[in-house]
Amino acid sequence: MNDVLSIIKMFTAEAVSEYSIKDSSRGDGDFREAIFVTGESGKRLVIKLACNSFTTAESISMWQRCAGEYLKHGYYCPHIFASLEGPFPTIEYKGHECVAYAEEFSKYESVEMVDETEPYRDELYIMTARIAAQYYDYTSIPSGYTLFDLFPGDEMDEVTLNALEFRNYCQTLPECFTEQSDRIFHRWEENRKALSGMYHKLPFSVFQADFNDTNVLVDKDGRFVGIYDFNLAGRDEILNYLFREIFNGTFEEELNEIMRALKIASACYRFSEEEIKAAPLIYRCVKPLWFTRVYELKEAKDDVKAIKECLDKMEYTQTREIDFESVMRQNEEKG
């Protein structure tokens, strides 16, 4: 077993002034610790050790490349680097075979740590569109938001998992809801099947794939500067990515934000004809049975009226006509 100081010496030749350890493990199959190191010069770095299905030398190399590409486009990302000897080593640590790598200590705070920030969602949509426009293909590893592929270690994609959770929970509802809930689930299956035939023909790129407030970085004045945490990074399609990143509020509020995001993205990303055709199906596959909606259904408990309202909203979302095309083409003349 390696002690902490010997691990630190793998990544820096500088004498250590102090260090601290943070455990961010998530269950038995996902061990993670970070060692925050301050050298005698005051330089800081974070050494990360992980034993899980998605952290490998290959995936870390991809995260490193992904962060570098974002940086090239003007978005700050802490540098990811290997050991002084070159590779991302696998070491025995606290009873785990961990892959180790290091990151530059972030120069900026995340949004959740700052009291007042400037609006930054627009900047995230622009950033995503700019990365999408590069059509990066330097990895075959799918992002954590993958729709038809499998993220390393997963048995099924999250959208399917949510749909099955919906179906299983509906089996506990009063019999009067059986016909409608079956209809909703079967329609989801039909939409997914229709989308599966065209999905992998859509343009893909490689995204950071997790811009929640813990990962969005702002300067001292609260202005957006960049992003970090590439654990879910990978190959994905921009519509799936944007639709999945927007999940707050009512169905209508959520859709309004999606349309706004598409409008903003279209200023620097030209949606293909295939994407325009696929947009309604992606929306119908991802949104009606998303985990937030299944949670709302569960919260209705035995309130028959509330259950009916939840199911009606889900079904309406599966069938409503939405004019994605006009928004996705809005800035074509500028391209």
Secondary structure, DSSP 8 states (H G I E B T S, - for coil): ---HHHHHHTT--S-EEEEEEEE---STT-EEEEEEEEETTS-EEEEEEEESSS--HHHHHHHHHHHHHHHHTT-B---EE--TTSS--EEEETTEEEEEEEEE--SSEEGGG-SS----HHHHHHHHHHHHTTT--S---B-TT-SSS--TT-SS-HHHHHHHHHHHHHTTS-GGGHHHHHHHHHHHHHHHHHHHHHHTTS--EEE-----TTTEEE-TTS-EEEE---TT-EEE-HHHHHHHH---S-HHHHHHHHHHHHHHHTTT----HHHHHHHHHHHHHHSTT-HHHHHHHHHTTT-HHHHHHHHHHHHHHHH----HHHHHTTTGGG-
